[in-house]
């Protein structure tokens, strides 16, 4: 009889589905010839070897004993295969192995997991999709807490952050770990909050809110030490807002690289559109991050003058108000002015 339970790691797992049926020992079929085929220089041979391995799993009804010999080493090599279809096939098989073996596959994470996560940096969408599918199957049987030690390094890579952070945000709420185990994620999340991509910053805010629930504001504030003062101040200001809305990204506060975006300065004798009576455009309310990284490096690089004054004039204020509409969310912009 099949039944379900929630593991100690907090994830819903298929624990005793068909437990009355024996797991198949496939070690005798993982022959040196098969492994050599998976490692062959000819990609067609490698594909054939992976197809044979998939057939072996299907014949065992994807219910096998954790006796894999050197199979994991062979599959690890395929995760860096020059032929991306081979990489995708290897990721699919690794996911199937997790389902077939169950929680007993966890000891293999030390060998294979960093290589799986590294494929999030691949520029091919099918590869990144296959990574998420593979990880979903591993987390189903091992729980998210088994992944925590591998995530900080994976988050350090600039490529593929959106998919990786989205996957973490999907599963981290099921973690049963306490603050000390979650704390290593804080610095990588703060780094991701400074990413140039708005969608990365947005999901980073969501993750920071989840970590805030587990670690508290004080721990996060301590982790801002060594960061640029303006950014650290922005993070500290963001925390109370995340605490109020832990399930959604904050809509106010400053958490992005817009702190670096330049503003044009009024030249002598010039008037801003606002000063002359024109109405400056208002940013529409959105679901994006509170601060918008404009990336207009050339504006500040070519600026012919800087803001020199003892007291800001009304013209300075109006110019600042107008130019900042494209850099801040509506809610935050209204708080500024």
C-alpha positions as CSV (number, residue, x, y, z in Angstrom):
1,X,0.0,0.0,0.0
2,X,1.4,3.5,-0.9
3,X,1.3,6.2,1.7
4,X,3.0,9.6,2.2
5,X,4.7,11.4,5.0
6,X,6.6,14.6,5.7
7,X,10.3,14.0,6.4
8,X,12.3,15.6,9.2
9,X,13.6,18.1,6.6
10,X,10.1,19.3,6.0
11,X,9.6,18.2,2.4
12,X,6.7,16.0,1.3
13,X,8.2,12.7,0.2
14,X,7.0,9.4,-1.3
15,X,8.2,7.4,1.6
16,X,6.6,4.0,1.5
17,X,5.1,3.8,-1.9
18,X,5.4,0.2,-2.9
19,X,7.7,-0.5,0.0
20,X,6.4,-4.0,0.1
21,X,8.2,-4.5,-3.2
22,X,11.9,-5.2,-3.1
23,X,14.4,-2.7,-4.6
24,X,16.3,-4.1,-7.5
25,X,20.0,-4.5,-7.4
26,X,21.2,-3.2,-10.8
27,X,24.9,-3.2,-10.0
28,X,25.5,-6.3,-12.2
29,X,24.2,-4.3,-15.2
30,X,26.5,-1.4,-14.6
31,X,29.3,-3.1,-16.4
32,X,32.7,-1.7,-17.3
33,X,31.5,-1.8,-20.9
34,X,28.5,0.4,-20.2
35,X,30.5,2.9,-18.2
36,X,33.1,3.0,-21.0
37,X,30.3,3.7,-23.5
38,X,29.1,6.6,-21.3
39,X,32.7,7.9,-21.3
40,X,33.3,7.4,-25.0
41,X,34.8,10.1,-27.2
42,X,32.0,9.6,-29.7
43,X,28.9,11.6,-28.5
44,X,26.7,9.0,-30.2
45,X,28.2,6.3,-28.1
46,X,27.8,8.4,-25.0
47,X,24.1,8.9,-25.9
48,X,23.6,5.2,-26.5
49,X,25.2,4.4,-23.1
50,X,22.8,6.9,-21.4
51,X,19.9,5.4,-23.2
52,X,20.8,1.9,-22.0
53,X,21.1,3.2,-18.5
54,X,17.7,4.7,-18.7
55,X,16.3,1.3,-20.0
56,X,17.9,-0.4,-16.9
57,X,16.1,2.0,-14.6
58,X,12.8,1.6,-16.4
59,X,13.1,-2.2,-16.3
60,X,13.5,-2.0,-12.5
61,X,10.4,0.2,-12.3
62,X,12.7,3.0,-11.0
63,X,13.0,1.3,-7.7
64,X,16.6,0.3,-7.1
65,X,19.2,-0.3,-4.4
66,X,21.9,2.3,-3.9
67,X,24.6,0.1,-5.4
68,X,26.0,2.3,-8.2
69,X,29.7,1.5,-8.4
70,X,31.4,4.2,-10.4
71,X,28.3,5.3,-12.2
72,X,28.2,8.7,-10.5
73,X,31.7,9.5,-11.6
74,X,30.7,8.8,-15.2
75,X,27.6,10.9,-14.9
76,X,29.5,13.7,-13.3
77,X,31.7,13.9,-16.5
78,X,28.6,14.2,-18.6
79,X,27.5,17.3,-16.7
80,X,30.3,19.2,-18.4
81,X,29.8,17.5,-21.8
82,X,30.4,19.7,-24.8
83,X,27.2,18.2,-26.3
84,X,24.4,19.9,-24.4
85,X,21.9,17.2,-25.3
86,X,24.1,14.7,-23.5
87,X,24.2,17.1,-20.4
88,X,20.4,17.3,-20.4
89,X,20.2,13.5,-20.6
90,X,22.6,13.1,-17.7
91,X,20.6,15.5,-15.6
92,X,17.4,13.7,-16.4
93,X,18.9,10.4,-15.4
94,X,20.3,11.8,-12.2
95,X,16.8,13.0,-11.3
96,X,15.5,9.5,-12.0
97,X,18.2,8.0,-9.8
98,X,17.1,10.1,-6.9
99,X,13.5,8.9,-7.4
100,X,14.6,5.3,-7.8
101,X,16.9,5.1,-4.8
102,X,15.1,7.5,-2.4
103,X,16.7,9.1,0.6
104,X,19.6,6.6,0.4
105,X,21.0,8.7,-2.5
106,X,22.0,11.5,-0.2
107,X,25.6,10.4,0.4
108,X,26.2,10.9,-3.4
109,X,25.5,14.7,-3.0
110,X,29.1,15.4,-2.0
111,X,30.3,14.1,-5.3
112,X,27.7,15.3,-7.7
113,X,25.6,18.2,-6.3
114,X,28.0,21.1,-7.0
115,X,28.3,19.9,-10.6
116,X,24.6,19.8,-11.0
117,X,24.1,23.3,-9.5
118,X,26.9,24.6,-11.7
119,X,24.8,23.9,-14.8
120,X,22.6,26.8,-13.8
121,X,25.3,29.0,-15.3
122,X,24.8,27.4,-18.8
123,X,23.5,29.8,-21.4
124,X,21.2,27.1,-22.9
125,X,17.7,27.3,-21.5
126,X,17.0,23.5,-21.8
127,X,20.0,22.8,-19.6
128,X,18.8,25.1,-16.9
129,X,15.3,23.7,-17.0
130,X,16.8,20.2,-16.7
131,X,18.7,21.3,-13.7
132,X,15.6,22.5,-11.9
133,X,13.7,19.3,-12.7
134,X,16.6,17.2,-11.5
135,X,16.9,19.2,-8.2
136,X,13.2,18.9,-7.6
137,X,13.5,15.2,-7.6
138,X,16.5,15.2,-5.3
139,X,14.9,17.6,-2.8
140,X,11.8,15.5,-2.8
141,X,13.8,12.6,-1.3
142,X,16.6,14.4,0.6
143,X,14.9,17.6,1.7
144,X,16.1,21.2,1.2
145,X,18.3,21.1,4.3
146,X,20.7,18.7,2.6
147,X,21.4,21.4,0.0
148,X,22.2,24.3,2.3
149,X,26.0,23.6,2.3
150,X,26.1,23.7,-1.5
151,X,24.0,26.9,-2.1
152,X,26.4,29.7,-1.1
153,X,29.0,28.8,-3.7
154,X,26.3,28.3,-6.4
155,X,24.8,31.7,-5.7
156,X,28.2,33.4,-6.2
157,X,28.0,32.7,-9.9
158,X,26.6,35.7,-11.8
159,X,25.0,33.6,-14.6
160,X,21.8,31.7,-14.0
161,X,21.1,33.5,-10.7
162,X,17.4,34.0,-11.5
163,X,16.7,30.2,-12.0
164,X,18.8,29.2,-9.0
165,X,17.3,31.8,-6.6
166,X,13.8,31.0,-7.8
167,X,14.4,27.3,-7.0
168,X,15.8,28.1,-3.6
169,X,12.8,30.5,-2.9
170,X,10.5,27.6,-3.8
171,X,12.0,25.1,-1.4
172,X,13.6,27.1,1.5
173,X,10.3,27.6,3.3
174,X,10.3,23.9,4.0
175,X,13.6,24.0,5.9
176,X,13.7,23.0,9.5
177,X,17.1,24.4,10.2
178,X,17.8,27.1,12.7
179,X,19.6,30.4,12.3
180,X,23.2,29.1,12.4
181,X,22.5,26.8,9.5
182,X,20.7,29.4,7.4
183,X,23.2,32.3,8.2
184,X,25.7,31.3,5.4
185,X,23.0,32.2,2.8
186,X,22.8,35.8,4.0
187,X,26.0,37.2,2.4
188,X,25.3,35.6,-1.0
189,X,21.7,36.9,-0.9
190,X,23.0,40.4,-0.2
191,X,25.3,40.1,-3.1
192,X,22.4,39.1,-5.3
193,X,20.5,42.1,-4.2
194,X,23.1,44.2,-6.0
195,X,22.7,42.3,-9.2
196,X,22.2,44.4,-12.4
197,X,19.1,42.4,-13.3
198,X,15.8,43.6,-11.7
199,X,14.3,40.1,-11.7
200,X,17.3,38.8,-9.7
201,X,17.0,41.6,-7.2
202,X,13.3,40.9,-6.8
203,X,13.6,37.2,-6.0
204,X,16.6,38.1,-3.7
205,X,14.2,40.3,-1.7
206,X,11.9,37.3,-1.3
207,X,14.7,35.1,-0.1
208,X,15.9,37.8,2.3
209,X,12.4,37.9,3.8
210,X,12.5,34.1,4.3
211,X,15.9,34.3,6.0
212,X,14.7,37.2,8.1
213,X,12.0,35.0,9.6
214,X,14.6,32.4,10.7
215,X,17.6,34.5,11.6
216,X,16.2,37.8,12.7
217,X,17.1,41.4,11.7
218,X,20.1,41.6,14.0
219,X,21.9,38.7,12.4
220,X,21.3,40.1,8.9
221,X,22.5,43.6,10.0
222,X,25.7,42.1,11.3
223,X,26.3,40.5,7.9
224,X,26.2,43.9,6.2
225,X,29.5,44.7,7.8
226,X,32.1,45.3,5.1
227,X,29.5,46.3,2.5
228,X,29.3,49.8,1.1
229,X,27.8,52.0,3.8
230,X,24.9,53.3,1.5
231,X,23.9,49.7,0.6
232,X,24.2,48.5,4.2
233,X,21.9,51.3,5.3
234,X,19.4,50.5,2.5
235,X,19.3,46.8,3.6
236,X,18.7,47.8,7.3
237,X,15.9,50.1,6.2
238,X,14.4,47.3,4.1
239,X,14.2,44.7,6.9
240,X,11.2,46.1,8.8
241,X,9.2,46.2,5.5
242,X,10.1,42.6,4.7
243,X,9.1,41.6,8.3
244,X,5.6,43.0,7.7
245,X,5.2,41.3,4.3
246,X,7.4,38.1,4.5
247,X,5.8,36.3,1.6
248,X,6.2,39.1,-0.9
249,X,9.1,41.3,-2.0
250,X,9.3,44.7,-0.3
251,X,7.9,47.6,-2.3
252,X,9.9,50.3,-0.5
253,X,13.5,50.8,0.7
254,X,16.7,50.9,-1.3
255,X,18.4,47.7,-2.2
256,X,19.9,47.9,-5.7
257,X,22.6,49.4,-7.8
258,X,20.6,52.5,-8.5
259,X,22.6,54.0,-5.7
260,X,25.3,54.3,-8.3
261,X,23.3,55.7,-11.2
262,X,24.2,59.3,-12.0
263,X,21.8,62.2,-12.2
264,X,22.1,65.0,-14.8
265,X,22.9,68.4,-13.3
266,X,21.3,71.7,-14.2
267,X,23.6,73.9,-16.2
268,X,23.7,77.7,-15.8
269,X,20.6,79.4,-17.3
270,X,18.8,76.1,-18.0
271,X,15.4,75.3,-16.6
272,X,14.1,71.9,-15.8
273,X,10.8,70.8,-17.5
274,X,9.2,70.8,-14.0
275,X,10.5,74.2,-13.2
276,X,9.0,75.6,-16.4
277,X,5.6,74.2,-15.6
278,X,5.7,70.8,-17.3
279,X,4.6,67.8,-15.3
280,X,7.3,65.1,-14.8
281,X,6.3,61.6,-15.7
282,X,5.3,59.4,-12.8
283,X,6.6,55.8,-12.5
284,X,3.8,53.3,-12.5
285,X,3.3,51.1,-9.6
286,X,4.9,47.7,-10.3
287,X,5.9,44.4,-8.8
288,X,9.6,45.1,-9.4
289,X,12.3,45.9,-6.9
290,X,12.1,49.2,-4.9
291,X,15.1,50.6,-6.7
292,X,15.6,50.4,-10.4
293,X,19.1,50.0,-11.7
294,X,19.3,52.3,-14.8
295,X,22.7,51.3,-16.0
296,X,23.3,54.8,-17.5
297,X,27.0,54.9,-16.8
298,X,27.6,57.2,-19.8
299,X,25.4,59.9,-18.2
300,X,27.7,60.3,-15.2
301,X,30.8,59.7,-17.2
302,X,30.0,62.6,-19.6
303,X,28.6,65.0,-17.0
304,X,30.2,68.3,-17.6
305,X,29.5,69.7,-14.2
306,X,28.7,68.7,-10.6
307,X,26.3,70.0,-8.0
308,X,28.0,72.9,-6.2
309,X,25.8,74.8,-3.8
310,X,25.6,75.8,-0.1
311,X,21.8,75.4,-0.1
312,X,19.9,73.5,-2.8
313,X,17.6,75.8,-4.8
314,X,14.1,74.9,-5.9
315,X,15.4,74.2,-9.3
316,X,17.9,71.6,-8.0
317,X,15.1,69.9,-6.1
318,X,12.8,69.9,-9.1
319,X,15.5,68.5,-11.3
320,X,16.3,65.8,-8.9
321,X,12.7,64.9,-8.5
322,X,12.2,64.6,-12.3
323,X,15.3,62.6,-13.0
324,X,14.8,60.1,-10.2
325,X,11.4,59.0,-11.5
326,X,13.1,56.4,-13.6
327,X,15.2,55.1,-10.8
328,X,12.7,54.5,-8.0
329,X,9.4,52.8,-7.6
330,X,6.3,55.0,-7.2
331,X,6.0,54.3,-3.5
332,X,9.6,55.0,-2.7
333,X,9.7,58.1,-4.9
334,X,6.7,59.6,-3.1
335,X,8.4,59.0,0.2
336,X,11.4,60.9,-1.0
337,X,9.5,64.0,-2.1
